Amino acid sequence: MATVLLVRHGRTTANASGTLAGRTPGVRLDEVGRAQAQRTAERLAAVPLVGVVSSPLERCRQTARAILRLQASEPSTPIERAITECDYGDWQGRKLSELAKEDLWKVVQNQPSAAVFPGGESLQAMQARSVAAIRRLDAAFEAEHGPRAVWVAVSHGDIIKSVLADAYGMHLDLFQRISVGPASVSIVHYGAQRPDVVSTNTDSGDLSWLAAAPPAADAPVGGGAGNPETPSTARS
């Protein structure tokens, strides 16, 4: 199968103020977030992407545009509503410090599979729609561009954590063990046997090896030799 790079949007004004933005319109990257998006775009510049799919929310679209500006080719750029932010309902727009006092907060932290946001959706529903979308898009990109295709999905922290939990074969109740920072890159290869989680939550490092050698179809017994060194990473 193809390889997907799961990119979280850069830091926003809401992130900086400790507010749960949710689907609030007009939430944009702050100065730090724009710099983070640019750094991620530079990491991905050496990778010929076949697609840059974005959540419809502006912070993700800003991050996607930064990535596209440094691409030599012109990848497809669909907007995918199924990877938009969780619908936090009545929690949207409130301070995280206030929400931490709610009874539901402990459920979200310790038993996410039972969490349903008042006036919004459940974390189970969020995971189901986002995982289905990522797997569908991955299969479509492979069908069009072949098994060496690499594409990007720009989305949100809880969305990416839930997709990674599924790829790891983890129960949703364990997904809070996964960290996904602003503008981080996580790599998943959906092989014929199982998903291969190549990396998670990276914010530095060379990714040009993806252009020459995408992840292998089977798991290497004993751990394998790792990614091939490229001119930018080879040591003298």
C-alpha positions, 0 to 999 in steps of 0.5 A: 500500500501507499505511505501516509504522512500524518501531519498535525497543523501548527500551533494556533492562537487557541492552542497558545491561550489554552482554549479548546478550539474544536470547529470554531471558524477563524482559528489560525496559526500564530507566529510560532505555528507558521514557523512550525508549518514552514519547518515541516514543509522543508522536511517534506520538500525532498519527498515527491508527494502525490497528494496533500489532503487537508481537514477543512478547518483553516489551521490545517489548510494553512499548514497544507499550503505551506507544504505545497509551496515547497513541492516541486510537483503539483500533488492533488489537494482534496479537502476531506471532511472526515478528518476534521476536528472532533465535534466537542459540542458544548466544550468547544471554545472553553478553557482547558483549565475549566474543562479539567474540572468537569466529570467528563474530563476523567472519562476522556483521560481514562476511558475515551471509548466511553466519552461522548461530548455534550452536544457533540460526538463520541470519541469512538465515532471520531475514530471510526470516521477518521480511520475509515477516511485515511484507509480509503484515501490510502487505497485510492492513492495507491490505485492511482500512483502505485505502492511507492506513493507517499501522501500527506493528511493534515489534520488534528491532534485527537484525530491523528492519535486515534488513527495511530492507535488503530494502526498500532492495534491499540484499544481507544482507551489507550490512545491518550498514551500517544503524543502528537505535537503541533506540525509533527509528522507521523508515518504509517504504511498500510501493508498487506499483512498489517499497518506499519507505524514507521514513526510518530510525533517527529518534528525534526530529521531528514525524510528524503529517504521516503523518495527512494525507499518506502517502508517494506511490505513485511516486517523485518525479522530481527529489526532490519537495517533501517532506512538507507542513508542519503547524502544529507544524512550520511556520515563521513 
